[in-house]
Amino acid sequence: MSRYLILNGIVIDCTGSKPRTGAAILVEGDRVVGVGLEAEIRSLAERGGPYKIIDAGGATIMPGIIDVHVHPSYGDILSFEELDIYTGCEYRTLRAAHNLKKVLRAGVTTICAPGSNWNINVALRDAVNAGMIEGPRISAGGRYITTDNAIAAAFPTHIVHPQSSFGILCNTRDEMIVAVRKQLKEGVDIIKVAGDGDSLTSSGLLAGTITFEDLQAIAELTHMMGRRCTIHARSGQSAAAAARAGFDWVIHASFMTDEDLAVVVKHRTPINPTLSLLANTLDWGRDVGASDGLLDAYKRELDAASRILTKAHREGVVFIAGTDAGQGPVPYGEWHAREMEHLVHYVGMSNEEALLAGTRDAARVIGMGDMVGTIEAGKFADILVVDGNPLADITVLQDKQRLKLVMKGGEIVDHLDPVPQPRVYRWEKPQLYWSEPQLMTQEFVRSTARVKPAWMSEASSPTAYQPAKIVKIA
């Protein structure tokens, strides 16, 4: 059993206590067994036998980051076709296992994965726990429970809903209950419902797509079986209905009215805003060819979310940090800590509040508060050593070069050796002729193309257009 004494750092344990200098942490096996003054903890270490010292060099010692909104099975998608149709279950699972390495090496030691193709998240969770693959701890969700009108049923009605979709199509309460029971039998920790649409879908964005009574039935069954439930709810109608129904947290809640917010506050329902998907797209989407329509829609949503979520924060709503990683704007291992920056910038949280949203509060809401989220005796030794103070500048957590140590369950993660980038097969992507929405018209060729027909050259082109003369013949 490995034993480590971590010392000479500023301990931010994320319990709500003030940072401590002159403190030390003793790790035995996969657990923290002592946190306190260095002399006291060193004495405790020496009584237990040999140990190794980790000198933090004056850096911050803190819990591992928790991202409550990661989709390992997605594959950094850029379209619904990639998400729902391309790449089979077997290769998608292996690709997901590869991408989990990127997440862990970014300092994210726990994720909630609320949504999956097939039952991949459960398999990944069990493989990580068994020591078969490298990755963060996983609270695993299955496929979304969706109606025909919500985000997880994006294709037109003349298309048969694919078995490979990230959503299970359920248009009646009986179908929903059967789907929930099957997922619970298959071992999920989280039931996720698609409560409305999205900026990329044709219906249901600003209105709920599932009744309160349906949500209540799902929550009742899920809680009876000892699991948790959450909902994709951009609309205020769905967010408020889910709060009334007893859902454990809501995702997005961008378009709540003041009346909707009052319901969420009354039921003390936490929110995962997932601002990174919106903000990253607005910051860099134009550079990669995002359409004006998408950028305008995301700008409207981010503005609406900032307004109402700032009020929610002032009303005492608990926020938890999650990025929607697995989509193009938030690729695996890159921007997990940026959600905390967005909570500061768009919601008005302090650096400390944002840090707790990505550690202690996240752990509590997803049902893992007794295991992770803080540095306390008896909890898993999921620990980061960071060059910088996130309480002074929350953005230091985004710079992977500042990560001096990543420890998960008492084992040091080799976060410096880069994860190889695998080749991308054609069958993982939509089968387009080319990536830009551009036809090879004469105007395009004349104005843009490098190679032009000879008759388009300046020398052979007429100086001015001369219409044909109409001659009347008697």
LUMROKE-156530 format. One record per residue: y, x, z of N, C-alpha, C in turn. Coordinates in steps of 0.2 Angstrom, whole numbers, plus 5000, padded with zeros to 4 digits. Each point is the difference from the previous one (the first is absolute). Example, Ala and Ser with C-alpha at 12.3 -4.5 7.8 and 13.67 -1.06 7.14 Angstrom:
2
497250665039500649965000500650045000500549984996500650045001500549965003
//
This chain:
474
499450045000500649965000500650045000500549994995500650045000500549985005500350055003500649995005500650034998500649975000500650034998500549985005500450055001500649995004500650014996500449954999500650004996500650005004500450054999500650025004500650024996500550025004500650034997500349954995500149945001500349954995500449955004500349964996500349945003499649944999499749975005499549955000500449935000499949964994500249944999499449955000499849975005499349975001500049934997500649974998500149944997499849945005500050015006499949955005500649965002500650034998500649985002500350045005499750055002500350055005500450054996500450045004500550054997499650064998500250034995499750064998499950055005499550045000499950055006499950074997500450045004499950084998499650025006499750064999499650035005499349965002499849964995499449965001499550034996499449985001499450024996499549945000499550014995499549954998499350035000499649975004499350034999499549954996499750034995499549964996499350035001499649955002499350025000499649954995499650034996499749964995500549964996499949944999500449964996500649965004500050025007500549965004500550055003500649965002500550045004499749985007500050065004499849995007500550015005500650034998500550015005500750024996500549975003500750014997500450015006500450055001500450015005500450075000500250025006500350075001499550054998500350054997499550064997499650035005500350015006499650045005499449955002500149945001499549955002499549994995500249994994499549994995499650074998500350065001499750064999499450015005500249985006499550005006499449964998500249944998499449954998499650034994500350034996499650034994499550065003500350045004499650055003499449985004500149955003499449975004499449984996500249984993499549974996499650054996500250075000499650044995500550034995499750034995500450034994500449954997500650034997500449954996500450054996500349974995500550034995500749985001500550044999500749985001500349994993500349955000500449984994500850015002500350054998500750015001500549964995500349955003500449964995500750034998500150065003500650044998500749965001500049965005500649965001500149944995499549984996500049944996499949945004500049944996499949945003499249985000499849985006499349985000500049925001499649974995500149935000499349974998499949935000499449974998500050004992499449994997499950004993500449934998500250004994500449954997499549944998500249945001499649944998500349964994499749994995500249964994499649945000500349945001499749945001499949964993500250044995499949964993499850054995499450025000499750044995499449974996500050014993499549974996499650064997499550025004499650064997499649984993499849944999499649994994500549994994500650005001500549984994500050064995500150065002500150064996500650014997500649995003500750014998500149974993499949935001500049964994500749994997500149994994500649984997500049934996499549965001499949944997499549965003500049934999499549965003499350014997500050024993499450014997499650065003500450055001499750065004499749985007500349955003499849985007499449964999500049954996499549955000499450014995500150044995499550004994499750075000500450054999499850064998499750045006499550044998499750055005499549965004499350015000499549975003500050015008499649965003499950015007499850075003499550034996499850065002500550065000500350014994500550054999500649995004500249935001500649995004499950025007499449995003499850025006500150075001499750044996500050085000500850024999500349974996500750024999500449985006499949955004500349985006499950055005499350025001499950055005500450074999500150024993500350054999500850005002500349944999500749995001500149995008499549985004500150005007500150075003499850054996500150075002500850015000500349984995500750014999500449965006499849945002500349975005500050035006499450035002499950035007500450075000500050034994500450075000500749995001500349944999500749985000500249995008499550005004500149995007499949935002499749964996499849935001499350005003499949995006499350005003499749935001500349954999499849935000500349964995499649964997500349954995499749935001500449954998499749935000500049994992499449984998499949994993499949924998500649965000499949935000500049984993499450004997499949984993499650054996499549984996499650054997499649974994499850044995499649974995499350015003499549954998499450005003500050015008499650035003500050015007500150085001500450034996500050075000500350035007500549965003500350035006499650005006499549955000499550015006499550064999499850014994499650064998500450065002500650014998500450065002500150005007500149955004500150005007499350035003499549974998499450035003499850074998500150024994499950074998500450055004500749985001500450045004499750015007499949945003499750005007499450045001499650004994499350035001500150084998500650024998500150074999499850024993499949954995499750024994500650024995500649975001500650024996500650015004500550034998500650025003500549954999500349975005500549955000500349985006500549965000500349975006499549945003500149985006499749945003500249944996499549964999500249944996499949935003500549965001499949935001499949964994499449984998499849984993500149924999500349994994500149934998499650004994499849934998499649994994500549974994499849964996500449984994500449945003500649994997500549955002499749934999500149965005499949934999500549974996499949984994500649984995499949934997500549964999499949954995500250024993500049954996500250014993500750024999500449985005500850015000500350065003499550045003500350065004499850074996500350055003500050074997499350024998499549985004499350034998499749964995500349964996499749964994500650014995500150064997500550014996499949984993499449994998499849994992500149934999500149984993500149934998499349965001500149945000499449955002499550014995500150024994499550004995499650075001500150045005499650065001499649985006499450015000499549995006500250055005500149985006500250055006499550055001500250074999499550055000499750015007499450025000499650015006500350075003500350044996500250065002500850005003500249945000500749995002500150015008500650025002500150015007500149945004499949944996500149935003499449964999499849965005499549954999500349934999499949974995500349944998499749945004500449975004499849955004500649945000499849954997500649944999499949955005499450005004499949955005499950035007500149965005499950035007499350025001499549964997499350015001499950074997500250014994499950074997500350065004500649985003500350065004499650015006499749955003499650025006499450034998499749984995499450044998500150074998500650014997500250074998500150045006500449975005500150045006499350025004499649955000499450015004499650064996500050004994499650054996500350075002500750005000500350075001499950025007500049955005499850025007499350035000499649974997499350025000499950074997500450014995500050074996500450055004500249995006500350055005500750014999500449964997500850015000500350005007500550045001500449995006500649954999500250004994500649964999499949954994500249945001500049954995500749994997500150014994500650004996500149944996500549965000500249954996500650014995499949984994500650004995500449945001500550005003500449945002500549984995500250044995500449984995500050064994500550004996500050054994500350065001500350034995500350065000500550014994500450055000500550004994499650014993499450025000499650014994499649944998500049955004499649944999500449954998499749954996500449944997500249945005499650005005500149945005500050025007500349965004499850005007500450065004500550034997500450055003500449975006500449954999500449985006499849945003499449984999499749945003499350025002499849975006499350015002499549974996499450035000499449974995499449985004500150005007499449975004500349965006499649955001500349965005499950025008500449985004500050025007499349985003499749954998499449985003499450054997500150024994499550054998500150065003500650035001500150065004499749995007500249945003499749995007499350015001499649974995499350005000499750074999500450044996499850074999500150045006500649995003500150045006499549985006499949945000499549985006499350034999499850004994499350034999500050075001500550034997500150085001500050025007500449975004500150025007499449985004499749944998499349985004499550064999500050034994499550064999500350075002500650005004500250065002500350054995500349974995500350044995500849984999500450034996500749994999500149984993500649964999500249984994500750014998500150024994500750014998500149964993500650004998500249974994500550034996499950004993500650024995500449945000500650015002500549945001500750034998500250004994500750024998500449945002499849944999500449945001500149985008500549985001500149985007499549945002499949964995499649945002499350025002499750054996499350035002500050045007500650045001500050045006500149955006500449955000500049965005499449965002499749974994499349975001499550045003500050064998499550055003500150015007500650015002500250015007499849945004500149944998499849945003499349995001499650034995499349995000499750055004500350055003499850055004499750074997500350014994499850064996500350065005499650064999500250055005500650044997500150014994500650024997500149984993500650004998500249984993500250064996499950014994500250054996500549984995500650045000500649994995500549955004499949945000500549955003500750014997500150024994500650024997500549944999499849944999500449954998500049945005500050025007500049955005500749985000500149935002500649985002500150015008500649985002500150005007499549965004499949944997499549955003499350035000499850034995499350045000500050055005500550045000500050055005499949985007500449945002499949975006499349985002499649984995499349995002499650065001500150064996499750065001500250035007500649995002500350035007499649965005500049934999499749965006499350025001499650014994499350025001499950075001500550045000500050075002499550044995500149984993499550034995500350064997499650065001500350064997500050004992500450044998500250014992499850074998499750004994499950064996500449994994500750035000500449984994499750034993499750065001499850044994500650014995500550035002500650014997500050064995499550045001499950064996499949994992499649944999499849984993500649994997500549965003500649984997500550064999500150035006500550055000499850064995499450025000499850064996500149984992499849944999500149974993500750014998500549975004500750004999500350074999499750055004500350075000499850034994499349994998499850054995499749964994500049935000499649964995500350014993500750015000500350014993499850074997499850055004499850064998499350004996499649955002499450004997499949944996500549964998500049954995499949935003500249995006499949935003500549964996499849934999500549964996500649975004500549994997500649975003499849945004499649964997499849935004499650025007499650055000499750015006500550035005500450054998500550035004500549955003500249954996500449955002499749955006499349994998499649965005500050035007499850074999499950035006500650015004500650014997500750015003500149935004499949954996500149935004499649995006499450025000499550005005500250055006500250064998500250055005500649985004500549974996500649975003499949955005499549954998499949945004499650025006499550054999499650025006500450045005500550044998500450045004500449955005500349954997500449955003499649975006499449974998499749965005499650045005499750064997499650045005500550035005500650024998500450035005500249945006500049944998500149955005499349995004499450014997499450005003500050055006500250064998500050065004500449985006500649984999500549985006499749955004499549954997499749955004499450025004499850074999499550035004499349994997500049994993499350004996499850075000499350005001499750075000499950014992500150074999499950024993499550055000499650004995499550064999500050024993499950074999500250044994499350004995500249984994499450004995500350004993499750044995500450024994499749964994499449975000499749974994499750064996499850065003499850054997499349994995500050024994499549994996500349974993500749995001500349974994500550064997500250004994500350054997500650035004500549955002500650035004499850035006499449995003499850035007499350034999500050054996499350035000499750035006499450015000499650025006500350075003500150015006500250065003500750024999500449964997500750034998500649975005500049935001500649975003499849965006499550015003499849965006500550005005500350065002500550005005500749974998500149994993500649984998500249935002499449965002500249935002500450005006499950055005500450005006500750014998500150044995500750024998500349934998499749964996500249944997500149955006499650005005500249965006500650015003500250075000500650025003500649984996499950014993500649994995500149934999499549964999500049934998500049955005499750015006499949965005500450015006500350065001500450025005499750025006499350035000499750025005500250075002499950025006500250075002499450044998500150075000499450044998499449995005500149995006499550005005499649934998500449954999499749934999499550014993500350034995499650014994499450045001500150055004499450055002499449965003500249955005499649965003499649954996500449984994499749954995499550034996500050075000499550044996499550035005500049985006499550035005499849955005500349995005499849965006499949934998500649974997500049934998499549984995499950054995499649984995499350005002499850055005499350005003499949935004500549985004499949945004499949944995500449994995499949944996499450004996499750054997499450004997499450005004500150005007499450005004499750065002500450064999499750065002500450045005500449965004500550035005499650045006499449985001499650035005499750074998500150024993499750064998500550054997500549974997500450054996500849975001500450044997500749985000500550035005499750035005500350045006499650065002500350055003499750055003499949995007499449985002499849985007499350025001499850015006499450025002499549944999499450024997499549954998500149974993500550024996500149984993499850054996499849984993499850054995500650065000499850064999500450054999500350014993500449954998500350004993500750025001500150064999500650045002500350044994500749994999500450044995500450055004500150064997500550055002500550004994500649995001500549994995500650045001500250044995500650045001500649964999500349985005500649955000499949955005500649965001500049955005500149934997499549964999500149934997500449965004500150015006500549965004500750014998500250064997500650024998500149994992499450014997500049994992499349974998499949944999499449974999499750024993500450034996499850024993499650075001500050035005499650075001499249984999499849945001499349995000499849994993500549994995499850004993499850074997500350055003499950074997499450035002499550004995499350025002500050075002500550044998500150075002500150015007500349955003500250005007499349995005499549984997499449985004499750075001500050025007499750065002499349995002499849945002499349985002499949934999499449984997499849935000499350005003499949965006499450005003499849935001499449984998499749945000499350005004500049965006499450005004499850075002500550045002499950065003499850064995500049984993499850054995500650014996500150074999500650024996499949994993500449964996500049994993500350054996499650024995500350064996500549964995500649995002500549974996500450044995499950075001500450044995499650014993499349995000499750014994500149944996500350004994500149944996499449964998500149945000499449964997500050004992499550024997500050014993500249934997500450004994500149944996499549994995499649955001499549984995500349984993499650014995500249974993500049935001500449974995500049925000499749984993499549965001499649984994500449944997499949994993500349954997499849935002499450005003499849935002500349985007500450055003500349985006500749964999500250014994500749974998499949954995500649954999500049964995499950034993499749974995499950034994500549994995500650035002500650004995500050054995500349984994500150054995500550055002500549985003500550055003500349975006500350045004500349985007500649965000500450024995500749964999499949944997500449945002500049944996500450004994499850044995500450024994499649994994500249964995499649994994500350054995499650024995500250054995500449964994500649975002500449974995500450054996500349984994500450044996500650035004500349955004500650025004499850055005499450005004499850055004499950074997499649994994499950074996500750034998500449964997500750024998500450045006500049965006500450035005499750055005499450005000499650035006499550054997499649984995499450044999500250074997499650055002500150074997499850014993499549964998499850004993500249944996500350004995500349944996499750014993500049944997499850004993500650034996499850024994500550044996500649954998499849944999500649954997500549995006499850015006500549995006500450065001499950064996500550055001500649994997500550035002500749984999500250014992499650054997500150014993499849954996499449975001499749954996500249935002500449995005500249935003500649984996500049934998500749984997500550005005500650014997500650015005500249935003499949954996500249935003499549954997499949955004499549954998500349964995499749994994500349954995499549954999500249945001499649944999499949994993499449974998499949984993500449944998500250014993500549954998499549944997500349945001499649944998500449984993499650004995500349994993499749934998500449954998499849944998499950004992499449984999499750004993500149934997500349994994500149934997499449984997
//
